[in-house]
């Protein structure tokens, strides 16, 4: 089966910023994205968990977007306008896709 190079961009950000981030991704030409809840983690500030939280306000989400390599940089620049003053993590990895025309 033939595969094609792509970039996977994963952004973990505070849940209240999700709509703003996904709007910017859409405006920058993202072909699509997936939003997943983040239930907990460990980092510079120590452990954290959504356990016992009533509202979404203190939670985090992971926004995952797969794009053609040439679309990655413009998308990241647009996303950074939202991310520069927020708590979050951005990672970019190389991946392979089967249906190139969707990305």
MIPATOR-297474 format. One record per residue: x, y, z of N, C-alpha, C, CB in turn. Coordinates in nm, 2 decimals, padded with zeros to 4 digits. Atoms other than C-alpha are relative to their C-alpha. Last residue first. Glycine has a CB too. Example, Ala and Ser with C-alpha at 12.3 -4.5 7.8 and 13.67 -1.06 7.14 Angstrom:
REM residues 2
{nxx:-00.09; nyy:-00.11; nzz:00.00; caxx:01.37; cayy:-00.11; cazz:00.71; cxx:-00.08; cyy:00.11; czz:00.08; cbxx:00.04; cbyy:00.05; cbzz:-00.14} .
{nxx:00.09; nyy:-00.12; nzz:00.00; caxx:01.23; cayy:-00.45; cazz:00.78; cxx:00.09; cyy:00.12; czz:00.00; cbxx:-00.10; cbyy:00.00; cbzz:00.12} .
***
This chain:
REM residues 103
{nxx:-00.08; nyy:-00.08; nzz:-00.09; caxx:-00.46; cayy:01.63; cazz:00.41; cxx:00.07; cyy:00.11; czz:-00.08; cbxx:00.10; cbyy:-00.09; cbzz:00.06} .
{nxx:00.08; nyy:-00.05; nzz:-00.12; caxx:-00.75; cayy:01.44; cazz:00.26; cxx:00.08; cyy:00.09; czz:00.09; cbxx:-00.05; cbyy:-00.12; cbzz:00.08} .
{nxx:00.09; nyy:-00.11; nzz:00.04; caxx:-00.58; cayy:01.41; cazz:-00.09; cxx:-00.09; cyy:00.05; czz:00.12; cbxx:-00.09; cbyy:-00.05; cbzz:-00.11} .
{nxx:-00.07; nyy:-00.13; nzz:00.01; caxx:-00.30; cayy:01.20; cazz:00.06; cxx:-00.09; cyy:00.12; czz:-00.02; cbxx:00.11; cbyy:00.00; cbzz:-00.10} .
{nxx:00.07; nyy:-00.08; nzz:00.09; caxx:-00.52; cayy:00.90; cazz:00.15; cxx:00.05; cyy:00.15; czz:00.00; cbxx:-00.15; cbyy:00.00; cbzz:00.04} .
{nxx:00.03; nyy:00.08; nzz:00.11; caxx:-00.28; cayy:00.65; cazz:00.31; cxx:-00.08; cyy:00.09; czz:-00.11; cbxx:-00.09; cbyy:-00.11; cbzz:00.04} .
{nxx:00.15; nyy:00.01; nzz:00.02; caxx:-00.11; cayy:00.88; cazz:00.56; cxx:-00.02; cyy:-00.09; czz:-00.13; cbxx:-00.07; cbyy:00.14; cbzz:-00.01} .
{nxx:00.04; nyy:00.05; nzz:00.13; caxx:00.24; cayy:00.86; cazz:00.70; cxx:-00.15; cyy:-00.01; czz:-00.01; cbxx:00.07; cbyy:-00.14; cbzz:-00.04} .
{nxx:00.09; nyy:00.11; nzz:00.01; caxx:00.37; cayy:01.05; cazz:01.00; cxx:-00.02; cyy:-00.04; czz:-00.14; cbxx:-00.13; cbyy:00.02; cbzz:00.08} .
{nxx:00.02; nyy:00.05; nzz:00.14; caxx:00.64; cayy:01.30; cazz:01.10; cxx:-00.09; cyy:-00.12; czz:00.01; cbxx:00.13; cbyy:-00.04; cbzz:-00.06} .
{nxx:-00.07; nyy:00.12; nzz:00.04; caxx:00.59; cayy:01.45; cazz:01.44; cxx:-00.03; cyy:-00.03; czz:-00.15; cbxx:-00.05; cbyy:-00.12; cbzz:00.09} .
{nxx:00.01; nyy:00.02; nzz:00.14; caxx:00.51; cayy:01.80; cazz:01.57; cxx:00.07; cyy:-00.13; czz:-00.03; cbxx:00.05; cbyy:00.12; cbzz:-00.09} .
{nxx:-00.10; nyy:00.09; nzz:00.05; caxx:00.45; cayy:01.87; cazz:01.94; cxx:-00.04; cyy:-00.03; czz:-00.15; cbxx:00.00; cbyy:-00.14; cbzz:00.07} .
{nxx:00.01; nyy:00.02; nzz:00.15; caxx:00.29; cayy:02.17; cazz:02.10; cxx:00.10; cyy:-00.10; czz:-00.04; cbxx:00.01; cbyy:00.13; cbzz:-00.08} .
{nxx:-00.11; nyy:00.07; nzz:00.06; caxx:00.23; cayy:02.18; cazz:02.48; cxx:-00.03; cyy:-00.01; czz:-00.15; cbxx:00.03; cbyy:-00.13; cbzz:00.07} .
{nxx:00.02; nyy:00.11; nzz:00.10; caxx:00.01; cayy:02.41; cazz:02.68; cxx:00.13; cyy:-00.05; czz:-00.06; cbxx:-00.08; cbyy:00.06; cbzz:-00.12} .
{nxx:-00.06; nyy:00.13; nzz:-00.05; caxx:-00.05; cayy:02.69; cazz:02.93; cxx:-00.02; cyy:-00.10; czz:-00.12; cbxx:-00.05; cbyy:-00.05; cbzz:00.13} .
{nxx:00.08; nyy:00.11; nzz:-00.07; caxx:-00.14; cayy:03.00; cazz:02.74; cxx:00.09; cyy:-00.11; czz:00.05; cbxx:-00.11; cbyy:-00.05; cbzz:-00.10} .
{nxx:00.03; nyy:-00.04; nzz:-00.14; caxx:00.02; cayy:03.33; cazz:02.64; cxx:-00.08; cyy:-00.10; czz:00.08; cbxx:-00.07; cbyy:00.14; cbzz:00.00} .
{nxx:-00.11; nyy:-00.06; nzz:-00.06; caxx:00.18; cayy:03.22; cazz:02.31; cxx:-00.01; cyy:00.05; czz:00.15; cbxx:00.03; cbyy:00.12; cbzz:-00.08} .
{nxx:-00.08; nyy:00.08; nzz:-00.10; caxx:-00.08; cayy:02.96; cazz:02.23; cxx:00.10; cyy:00.09; czz:00.08; cbxx:00.06; cbyy:-00.11; cbzz:-00.06} .
{nxx:00.09; nyy:00.04; nzz:-00.11; caxx:-00.35; cayy:03.16; cazz:02.05; cxx:00.09; cyy:-00.05; czz:00.12; cbxx:-00.10; cbyy:-00.10; cbzz:-00.04} .
{nxx:00.06; nyy:-00.12; nzz:-00.05; caxx:-00.11; cayy:03.35; cazz:01.82; cxx:-00.10; cyy:-00.03; czz:00.12; cbxx:-00.08; cbyy:00.07; cbzz:-00.12} .
{nxx:-00.08; nyy:-00.06; nzz:-00.10; caxx:00.09; cayy:03.03; cazz:01.81; cxx:-00.06; cyy:00.13; czz:00.05; cbxx:00.14; cbyy:00.03; cbzz:-00.06} .
{nxx:00.03; nyy:00.06; nzz:-00.14; caxx:-00.19; cayy:02.85; cazz:01.63; cxx:00.08; cyy:00.08; czz:00.11; cbxx:00.03; cbyy:-00.15; cbzz:00.00} .
{nxx:00.13; nyy:-00.05; nzz:-00.03; caxx:-00.15; cayy:03.08; cazz:01.32; cxx:-00.04; cyy:-00.05; czz:00.14; cbxx:-00.11; cbyy:-00.05; cbzz:-00.10} .
{nxx:00.00; nyy:-00.14; nzz:-00.02; caxx:00.22; cayy:03.02; cazz:01.31; cxx:-00.13; cyy:00.06; czz:00.04; cbxx:00.05; cbyy:00.07; cbzz:-00.13} .
{nxx:-00.06; nyy:-00.02; nzz:-00.13; caxx:00.17; cayy:02.65; cazz:01.36; cxx:00.01; cyy:00.15; czz:00.03; cbxx:00.14; cbyy:-00.07; cbzz:00.00} .
{nxx:00.09; nyy:00.04; nzz:-00.11; caxx:-00.07; cayy:02.63; cazz:01.07; cxx:00.05; cyy:00.03; czz:00.14; cbxx:-00.04; cbyy:-00.14; cbzz:-00.02} .
{nxx:00.10; nyy:-00.10; nzz:-00.01; caxx:00.16; cayy:02.83; cazz:00.84; cxx:-00.10; cyy:-00.03; czz:00.11; cbxx:-00.07; cbyy:00.01; cbzz:-00.14} .
{nxx:-00.06; nyy:-00.13; nzz:-00.06; caxx:00.45; cayy:02.59; cazz:00.93; cxx:-00.11; cyy:00.11; czz:00.00; cbxx:00.11; cbyy:00.05; cbzz:-00.09} .
{nxx:-00.03; nyy:00.01; nzz:-00.15; caxx:00.25; cayy:02.26; cazz:00.89; cxx:00.05; cyy:00.14; czz:00.05; cbxx:00.11; cbyy:-00.10; cbzz:00.02} .
{nxx:00.10; nyy:-00.07; nzz:-00.07; caxx:00.09; cayy:02.32; cazz:00.54; cxx:00.03; cyy:00.02; czz:00.15; cbxx:-00.13; cbyy:-00.07; cbzz:-00.01} .
{nxx:-00.01; nyy:-00.15; nzz:00.03; caxx:00.40; cayy:02.23; cazz:00.34; cxx:-00.11; cyy:00.08; czz:00.07; cbxx:-00.02; cbyy:00.01; cbzz:-00.15} .
{nxx:-00.12; nyy:-00.07; nzz:-00.06; caxx:00.42; cayy:01.89; cazz:00.52; cxx:00.01; cyy:00.15; czz:-00.03; cbxx:00.13; cbyy:-00.06; cbzz:-00.05} .
{nxx:-00.11; nyy:00.01; nzz:00.10; caxx:00.06; cayy:01.79; cazz:00.43; cxx:00.12; cyy:00.08; czz:00.06; cbxx:-00.04; cbyy:00.05; cbzz:-00.14} .
{nxx:-00.01; nyy:-00.08; nzz:00.12; caxx:-00.15; cayy:01.80; cazz:00.74; cxx:00.11; cyy:-00.04; czz:-00.09; cbxx:00.01; cbyy:00.15; cbzz:00.04} .
{nxx:-00.10; nyy:00.06; nzz:00.09; caxx:-00.26; cayy:01.59; cazz:01.04; cxx:-00.01; cyy:00.08; czz:-00.13; cbxx:-00.03; cbyy:-00.15; cbzz:-00.02} .
{nxx:00.02; nyy:-00.04; nzz:00.14; caxx:-00.43; cayy:01.78; cazz:01.33; cxx:00.11; cyy:-00.06; czz:-00.09; cbxx:-00.01; cbyy:00.16; cbzz:-00.02} .
{nxx:-00.09; nyy:00.07; nzz:00.09; caxx:-00.47; cayy:01.68; cazz:01.69; cxx:-00.04; cyy:00.03; czz:-00.14; cbxx:00.00; cbyy:-00.16; cbzz:00.03} .
{nxx:00.05; nyy:-00.02; nzz:00.13; caxx:-00.62; cayy:01.90; cazz:01.96; cxx:00.10; cyy:-00.06; czz:-00.10; cbxx:-00.03; cbyy:00.16; cbzz:-00.03} .
{nxx:-00.10; nyy:00.02; nzz:00.11; caxx:-00.56; cayy:01.76; cazz:02.30; cxx:-00.07; cyy:00.02; czz:-00.13; cbxx:00.07; cbyy:-00.14; cbzz:00.01} .
{nxx:00.04; nyy:00.08; nzz:00.11; caxx:-00.78; cayy:01.90; cazz:02.58; cxx:00.12; cyy:-00.01; czz:-00.09; cbxx:-00.12; cbyy:00.07; cbzz:-00.08} .
{nxx:-00.09; nyy:-00.01; nzz:00.12; caxx:-00.71; cayy:02.03; cazz:02.93; cxx:-00.06; cyy:-00.08; czz:-00.11; cbxx:00.14; cbyy:-00.04; cbzz:00.03} .
{nxx:-00.05; nyy:00.12; nzz:00.07; caxx:-00.94; cayy:02.08; cazz:03.23; cxx:00.09; cyy:00.04; czz:-00.12; cbxx:-00.12; cbyy:-00.08; cbzz:-00.05} .
{nxx:-00.14; nyy:00.04; nzz:-00.05; caxx:-00.97; cayy:02.36; cazz:03.48; cxx:00.06; cyy:-00.11; czz:-00.08; cbxx:00.00; cbyy:-00.03; cbzz:00.15} .
{nxx:-00.09; nyy:-00.12; nzz:00.00; caxx:-01.27; cayy:02.53; cazz:03.31; cxx:00.14; cyy:-00.04; czz:00.04; cbxx:-00.05; cbyy:00.10; cbzz:00.09} .
{nxx:-00.10; nyy:00.03; nzz:00.11; caxx:-01.45; cayy:02.20; cazz:03.22; cxx:00.11; cyy:00.11; czz:00.01; cbxx:-00.07; cbyy:00.01; cbzz:-00.14} .
{nxx:00.01; nyy:-00.07; nzz:00.13; caxx:-01.65; cayy:02.22; cazz:03.54; cxx:00.11; cyy:-00.03; czz:-00.09; cbxx:00.00; cbyy:00.15; cbzz:00.03} .
{nxx:00.14; nyy:00.00; nzz:00.04; caxx:-01.70; cayy:01.97; cazz:03.83; cxx:-00.01; cyy:00.07; czz:-00.14; cbxx:-00.09; cbyy:00.08; cbzz:00.10} .
{nxx:00.04; nyy:-00.13; nzz:00.06; caxx:-01.35; cayy:01.87; cazz:03.89; cxx:-00.14; cyy:00.00; czz:-00.05; cbxx:00.10; cbyy:00.04; cbzz:-00.11} .
{nxx:00.07; nyy:-00.08; nzz:-00.10; caxx:-01.32; cayy:01.56; cazz:04.12; cxx:-00.03; cyy:00.14; czz:-00.05; cbxx:00.09; cbyy:00.02; cbzz:00.12} .
{nxx:00.08; nyy:00.07; nzz:-00.10; caxx:-01.06; cayy:01.39; cazz:03.90; cxx:-00.06; cyy:00.10; czz:00.10; cbxx:00.08; cbyy:-00.11; cbzz:00.07} .
{nxx:00.14; nyy:-00.05; nzz:00.01; caxx:-00.94; cayy:01.62; cazz:03.63; cxx:-00.09; cyy:-00.06; czz:00.10; cbxx:-00.06; cbyy:-00.02; cbzz:-00.14} .
{nxx:00.10; nyy:00.09; nzz:00.05; caxx:-00.58; cayy:01.54; cazz:03.73; cxx:-00.14; cyy:00.07; czz:00.00; cbxx:-00.01; cbyy:-00.12; cbzz:00.10} .
{nxx:00.13; nyy:-00.07; nzz:00.00; caxx:-00.25; cayy:01.72; cazz:03.80; cxx:-00.10; cyy:-00.10; czz:-00.06; cbxx:-00.01; cbyy:00.13; cbzz:-00.09} .
{nxx:00.12; nyy:00.08; nzz:00.05; caxx:00.09; cayy:01.60; cazz:03.89; cxx:-00.12; cyy:00.08; czz:00.00; cbxx:-00.02; cbyy:-00.13; cbzz:00.09} .
{nxx:00.04; nyy:00.12; nzz:-00.08; caxx:00.39; cayy:01.83; cazz:03.93; cxx:-00.12; cyy:-00.07; czz:-00.07; cbxx:-00.03; cbyy:00.03; cbzz:00.14} .
{nxx:00.08; nyy:-00.04; nzz:-00.12; caxx:00.43; cayy:02.19; cazz:03.81; cxx:-00.04; cyy:-00.12; czz:00.08; cbxx:-00.12; cbyy:00.08; cbzz:-00.04} .
{nxx:-00.08; nyy:-00.09; nzz:-00.09; caxx:00.70; cayy:02.10; cazz:03.56; cxx:-00.06; cyy:00.04; czz:00.13; cbxx:00.03; cbyy:00.13; cbzz:-00.08} .
{nxx:-00.09; nyy:-00.09; nzz:00.07; caxx:00.50; cayy:01.81; cazz:03.42; cxx:00.08; cyy:00.09; czz:00.10; cbxx:-00.07; cbyy:00.09; cbzz:-00.09} .
{nxx:-00.11; nyy:-00.03; nzz:-00.09; caxx:00.27; cayy:01.52; cazz:03.51; cxx:00.10; cyy:00.09; czz:-00.08; cbxx:00.07; cbyy:-00.12; cbzz:00.06} .
{nxx:-00.14; nyy:00.01; nzz:00.05; caxx:-00.06; cayy:01.43; cazz:03.36; cxx:00.10; cyy:00.04; czz:00.11; cbxx:00.02; cbyy:00.10; cbzz:-00.12} .
{nxx:-00.10; nyy:-00.03; nzz:-00.10; caxx:-00.43; cayy:01.42; cazz:03.38; cxx:00.14; cyy:-00.01; czz:-00.06; cbxx:-00.01; cbyy:-00.10; cbzz:00.12} .
{nxx:00.05; nyy:00.03; nzz:-00.13; caxx:-00.76; cayy:01.34; cazz:03.21; cxx:00.10; cyy:00.03; czz:00.11; cbxx:-00.04; cbyy:-00.14; cbzz:00.01} .
{nxx:-00.13; nyy:00.04; nzz:-00.07; caxx:-00.69; cayy:01.51; cazz:02.87; cxx:-00.04; cyy:-00.02; czz:00.15; cbxx:00.11; cbyy:00.10; cbzz:-00.02} .
{nxx:-00.02; nyy:-00.05; nzz:-00.14; caxx:-01.01; cayy:01.52; cazz:02.67; cxx:00.13; cyy:-00.05; czz:00.05; cbxx:-00.12; cbyy:-00.05; cbzz:00.09} .
{nxx:00.01; nyy:00.11; nzz:-00.10; caxx:-00.97; cayy:01.46; cazz:02.29; cxx:00.01; cyy:00.06; czz:00.14; cbxx:00.10; cbyy:-00.11; cbzz:-00.02} .
{nxx:-00.01; nyy:-00.06; nzz:-00.13; caxx:-01.03; cayy:01.71; cazz:02.00; cxx:-00.03; cyy:-00.12; czz:00.10; cbxx:-00.09; cbyy:00.12; cbzz:00.03} .
{nxx:00.07; nyy:00.08; nzz:-00.10; caxx:-00.97; cayy:01.58; cazz:01.65; cxx:00.03; cyy:00.06; czz:00.13; cbxx:00.04; cbyy:-00.15; cbzz:-00.01} .
{nxx:-00.07; nyy:00.02; nzz:-00.12; caxx:-00.87; cayy:01.80; cazz:01.35; cxx:-00.09; cyy:-00.08; czz:00.09; cbxx:00.03; cbyy:00.14; cbzz:00.07} .
{nxx:00.08; nyy:00.07; nzz:-00.10; caxx:-00.96; cayy:01.87; cazz:00.99; cxx:00.08; cyy:-00.01; czz:00.13; cbxx:-00.05; cbyy:-00.13; cbzz:-00.04} .
{nxx:00.10; nyy:00.08; nzz:00.07; caxx:-00.82; cayy:02.01; cazz:00.66; cxx:-00.09; cyy:-00.08; czz:00.10; cbxx:00.07; cbyy:-00.11; cbzz:-00.08} .
{nxx:-00.01; nyy:00.14; nzz:-00.05; caxx:-00.65; cayy:02.29; cazz:00.85; cxx:-00.11; cyy:-00.08; czz:-00.07; cbxx:-00.01; cbyy:-00.01; cbzz:00.16} .
{nxx:00.01; nyy:00.10; nzz:00.10; caxx:-00.66; cayy:02.60; cazz:00.63; cxx:00.02; cyy:-00.15; czz:00.04; cbxx:00.10; cbyy:00.02; cbzz:-00.10} .
{nxx:-00.14; nyy:00.02; nzz:00.06; caxx:-00.54; cayy:02.88; cazz:00.85; cxx:00.00; cyy:-00.11; czz:-00.10; cbxx:00.10; cbyy:-00.03; cbzz:00.11} .
{nxx:-00.03; nyy:-00.12; nzz:00.08; caxx:-00.90; cayy:02.98; cazz:00.92; cxx:00.13; cyy:-00.01; czz:-00.07; cbxx:-00.01; cbyy:00.13; cbzz:00.09} .
{nxx:00.09; nyy:00.00; nzz:00.12; caxx:-00.98; cayy:02.63; cazz:01.04; cxx:00.03; cyy:00.11; czz:-00.09; cbxx:-00.15; cbyy:00.00; cbzz:00.05} .
{nxx:-00.04; nyy:00.11; nzz:00.09; caxx:-00.68; cayy:02.63; cazz:01.27; cxx:-00.08; cyy:-00.01; czz:-00.13; cbxx:00.00; cbyy:-00.14; cbzz:00.08} .
{nxx:-00.13; nyy:-00.05; nzz:00.07; caxx:-00.77; cayy:02.97; cazz:01.41; cxx:00.05; cyy:-00.11; czz:-00.09; cbxx:00.10; cbyy:00.04; cbzz:00.11} .
{nxx:00.04; nyy:-00.10; nzz:00.09; caxx:-01.13; cayy:02.85; cazz:01.49; cxx:00.12; cyy:00.05; czz:-00.08; cbxx:-00.07; cbyy:00.12; cbzz:00.07} .
{nxx:00.05; nyy:00.08; nzz:00.12; caxx:-00.98; cayy:02.53; cazz:01.65; cxx:-00.05; cyy:00.10; czz:-00.11; cbxx:-00.12; cbyy:-00.09; cbzz:00.04} .
{nxx:-00.10; nyy:00.07; nzz:00.07; caxx:-00.77; cayy:02.75; cazz:01.88; cxx:-00.05; cyy:-00.07; czz:-00.13; cbxx:00.07; cbyy:-00.11; cbzz:00.09} .
{nxx:-00.08; nyy:-00.11; nzz:00.06; caxx:-01.05; cayy:02.99; cazz:01.99; cxx:00.11; cyy:-00.07; czz:-00.09; cbxx:00.07; cbyy:00.09; cbzz:00.10} .
{nxx:00.08; nyy:-00.06; nzz:00.11; caxx:-01.29; cayy:02.70; cazz:02.04; cxx:00.09; cyy:00.10; czz:-00.07; cbxx:-00.13; cbyy:00.06; cbzz:00.06} .
{nxx:00.02; nyy:00.09; nzz:00.11; caxx:-01.03; cayy:02.51; cazz:02.25; cxx:-00.07; cyy:00.06; czz:-00.12; cbxx:-00.08; cbyy:-00.12; cbzz:00.05} .
{nxx:-00.07; nyy:-00.06; nzz:00.12; caxx:-00.92; cayy:02.79; cazz:02.48; cxx:-00.03; cyy:-00.08; czz:-00.13; cbxx:00.15; cbyy:00.02; cbzz:00.02} .
{nxx:00.08; nyy:-00.12; nzz:00.04; caxx:-01.17; cayy:02.70; cazz:02.76; cxx:00.06; cyy:00.07; czz:-00.13; cbxx:00.00; cbyy:00.10; cbzz:00.11} .
{nxx:00.13; nyy:00.02; nzz:00.07; caxx:-01.02; cayy:02.35; cazz:02.76; cxx:-00.07; cyy:00.13; czz:-00.04; cbxx:-00.09; cbyy:-00.08; cbzz:00.09} .
{nxx:00.11; nyy:-00.01; nzz:-00.09; caxx:-00.66; cayy:02.45; cazz:02.85; cxx:-00.14; cyy:00.00; czz:-00.08; cbxx:00.01; cbyy:00.13; cbzz:00.09} .
{nxx:00.03; nyy:-00.14; nzz:-00.04; caxx:-00.42; cayy:02.34; cazz:02.58; cxx:-00.12; cyy:00.00; czz:00.10; cbxx:-00.04; cbyy:00.09; cbzz:-00.12} .
{nxx:00.07; nyy:00.02; nzz:-00.12; caxx:-00.25; cayy:02.03; cazz:02.45; cxx:-00.02; cyy:00.14; czz:00.06; cbxx:00.07; cbyy:-00.10; cbzz:00.10} .
{nxx:00.00; nyy:-00.11; nzz:-00.09; caxx:-00.16; cayy:02.07; cazz:02.09; cxx:-00.08; cyy:-00.03; czz:00.12; cbxx:-00.05; cbyy:00.13; cbzz:-00.07} .
{nxx:00.08; nyy:00.03; nzz:-00.11; caxx:-00.07; cayy:01.78; cazz:01.86; cxx:00.02; cyy:00.12; czz:00.10; cbxx:00.04; cbyy:-00.13; cbzz:00.07} .
{nxx:-00.02; nyy:-00.11; nzz:-00.10; caxx:00.05; cayy:01.85; cazz:01.51; cxx:-00.09; cyy:-00.03; czz:00.12; cbxx:-00.03; cbyy:00.14; cbzz:-00.07} .
{nxx:00.10; nyy:00.00; nzz:-00.11; caxx:00.10; cayy:01.54; cazz:01.30; cxx:00.03; cyy:00.10; czz:00.10; cbxx:-00.01; cbyy:-00.15; cbzz:00.06} .
{nxx:-00.04; nyy:-00.05; nzz:-00.13; caxx:00.29; cayy:01.61; cazz:00.98; cxx:-00.12; cyy:-00.02; czz:00.09; cbxx:00.06; cbyy:00.14; cbzz:-00.01} .
{nxx:00.09; nyy:-00.10; nzz:-00.05; caxx:00.25; cayy:01.41; cazz:00.65; cxx:00.06; cyy:00.05; czz:00.14; cbxx:-00.15; cbyy:-00.05; cbzz:00.02} .
{nxx:-00.05; nyy:-00.07; nzz:-00.11; caxx:00.45; cayy:01.19; cazz:00.42; cxx:-00.10; cyy:00.11; czz:00.05; cbxx:00.14; cbyy:00.06; cbzz:-00.03} .
{nxx:-00.05; nyy:-00.14; nzz:00.03; caxx:00.25; cayy:00.97; cazz:00.19; cxx:00.04; cyy:00.07; czz:00.12; cbxx:-00.11; cbyy:00.08; cbzz:-00.08} .
{nxx:00.03; nyy:-00.10; nzz:-00.11; caxx:00.17; cayy:00.60; cazz:00.19; cxx:00.07; cyy:00.13; czz:-00.04; cbxx:00.06; cbyy:-00.05; cbzz:00.14} .
{nxx:-00.08; nyy:-00.12; nzz:00.01; caxx:00.13; cayy:00.34; cazz:-00.09; cxx:-00.04; cyy:00.10; czz:00.11; cbxx:-00.02; cbyy:00.07; cbzz:-00.14} .
{nxx:00.08; nyy:-00.12; nzz:00.00; caxx:00.00; cayy:00.00; cazz:00.00; cxx:00.09; cyy:00.12; czz:00.00; cbxx:-00.10; cbyy:00.00; cbzz:00.12} .
***
